[in-house]
């Protein structure tokens, strides 16, 4: 998450979830974190 790469974050979560199922609370928190990363990525891409 330090790198700010949404794809790497998503892959890591999928890998973890395949070993240990995430409960709804953790899923919600991780989705919020992913959305924040995506928002930061989108802001960096905006060159206007």
C-alpha positions as CSV (number, residue, x, y, z in Angstrom):
1,X,0.0,0.0,0.0
2,X,3.0,2.3,0.5
3,X,3.7,2.2,-3.2
4,X,0.2,3.3,-4.0
5,X,-0.4,0.6,-6.7
6,X,-4.0,-0.4,-6.8
7,X,-3.3,-3.6,-8.8
8,X,-0.7,-4.8,-6.4
9,X,-3.0,-4.0,-3.4
10,X,-5.8,-5.9,-5.1
11,X,-3.6,-8.9,-5.9
12,X,-2.3,-9.1,-2.3
13,X,-5.9,-9.0,-0.9
14,X,-7.0,-11.8,-3.3
15,X,-4.0,-13.9,-2.3
16,X,-4.7,-13.4,1.4
17,X,-8.4,-14.0,1.0
18,X,-7.7,-17.3,-0.8
19,X,-5.8,-18.5,2.4
20,X,-8.0,-16.9,5.0
21,X,-11.5,-15.8,4.1
22,X,-12.1,-12.1,4.9
23,X,-15.1,-11.2,7.0
24,X,-17.5,-8.5,5.8
25,X,-16.0,-5.9,8.2
26,X,-12.5,-6.4,6.9
27,X,-13.7,-6.5,3.3
28,X,-15.4,-3.1,3.9
29,X,-12.3,-1.5,5.3
30,X,-10.0,-2.9,2.6
31,X,-12.5,-1.7,-0.1
32,X,-12.3,1.8,1.4
33,X,-8.5,1.7,1.4
34,X,-8.6,0.5,-2.2
35,X,-10.9,3.4,-3.2
36,X,-8.6,5.9,-1.5
37,X,-5.6,4.5,-3.4
38,X,-7.6,4.7,-6.7
39,X,-8.6,8.2,-6.0
40,X,-5.0,9.2,-5.4
41,X,-3.9,7.5,-8.6
42,X,-6.6,9.3,-10.5
43,X,-5.5,12.6,-9.0
44,X,-1.9,12.0,-10.1
45,X,-3.0,11.2,-13.7
46,X,-5.0,14.5,-14.0
47,X,-2.6,16.8,-15.8
48,X,-5.0,19.8,-16.1
